[in-house]
Amino acid sequence: MVEVEIESEKENKLLNRRELTLIVSHQGESTPDRNQLKDRVSNLVNSPKNTVIIDSINTMYGKEESKVEARVYDDEESAIKYERKYQKERNKIEG
């Protein structure tokens, strides 16, 4: 079972987003992929999936935990405007 917990959250009003650091526990399973994490984060913070950007997933050595850096935008237009091209491609954001 994959469990997601918010370790820290920072509001960035200038870029219309929240910047999250998450601890993802995946006991007995492989590291979740970007799409699974987008689903979990969107449900956790109650935002549409297309406003969530998963920046990095770092699995901790010897543990079944990963540290995830994510950004949640106020709207999809802000995500398209402020994200780098390669992040939009990785996260399947159109624009």
C-alpha positions in Angstrom: 0.0 0.0 0.0 1.4 3.4 -1.0 1.0 6.1 1.6 1.8 9.8 1.0 2.5 12.2 3.8 3.3 15.9 3.4 6.7 16.7 5.1 6.7 20.4 4.2 4.6 22.9 2.3 5.5 26.4 1.0 3.1 28.8 -0.6 4.6 30.7 -3.7 2.0 33.3 -4.5 4.2 34.9 -7.2 4.0 31.8 -9.3 0.5 30.7 -8.2 1.6 27.4 -6.7 2.3 25.4 -3.6 5.7 23.6 -3.3 5.5 20.3 -1.4 8.0 17.9 -0.1 6.4 14.5 0.4 7.4 11.2 2.1 6.0 8.3 0.1 6.0 4.9 1.9 5.7 1.9 -0.5 6.0 -1.2 1.7 6.5 -4.3 -0.4 6.0 -2.5 -3.7 8.2 -0.8 -6.2 8.7 3.0 -6.3 5.4 4.5 -7.6 5.7 6.1 -11.0 5.0 9.8 -11.7 1.4 9.2 -12.9 0.5 7.2 -9.7 2.0 10.0 -7.6 0.1 12.7 -9.4 -3.1 10.8 -8.6 -2.2 10.5 -4.9 -1.1 14.1 -4.6 -4.1 15.5 -6.4 -6.4 13.6 -4.0 -4.3 14.6 -1.0 -4.4 18.3 -1.7 -7.8 18.3 -3.4 -6.6 19.7 -6.7 -7.1 18.6 -10.3 -4.5 16.2 -11.6 -3.4 18.5 -14.5 -2.2 21.1 -11.9 0.2 18.8 -10.2 3.8 18.6 -11.3 6.1 15.9 -9.8 9.6 17.3 -9.9 11.7 14.5 -8.5 11.4 11.1 -6.9 14.3 10.0 -4.8 14.1 6.5 -3.2 16.0 6.3 0.1 18.6 3.6 0.0 17.7 0.5 2.1 14.2 1.8 2.8 10.8 1.4 1.2 10.4 5.2 1.2 10.8 7.9 -1.3 11.2 11.7 -1.0 9.1 13.5 -3.6 9.3 17.2 -4.6 6.0 18.4 -6.1 4.4 21.6 -7.2 0.6 22.2 -7.2 -0.6 25.1 -9.3 -3.7 27.1 -8.7 -4.8 26.4 -12.4 -3.5 24.6 -15.5 -2.7 27.9 -17.3 -0.2 28.7 -14.6 1.4 25.3 -14.8 1.8 25.7 -18.6 3.2 29.2 -18.2 5.8 28.6 -15.5 7.0 25.0 -15.9 10.0 24.1 -18.0 9.4 22.2 -21.2 10.9 18.9 -20.1 8.7 19.0 -16.9 5.6 19.5 -18.9 6.5 16.6 -21.1 7.3 14.3 -18.1 4.1 15.2 -16.4 2.0 15.1 -19.6 0.8 18.7 -19.4 -0.3 20.1 -22.7 1.0 23.5 -23.8 
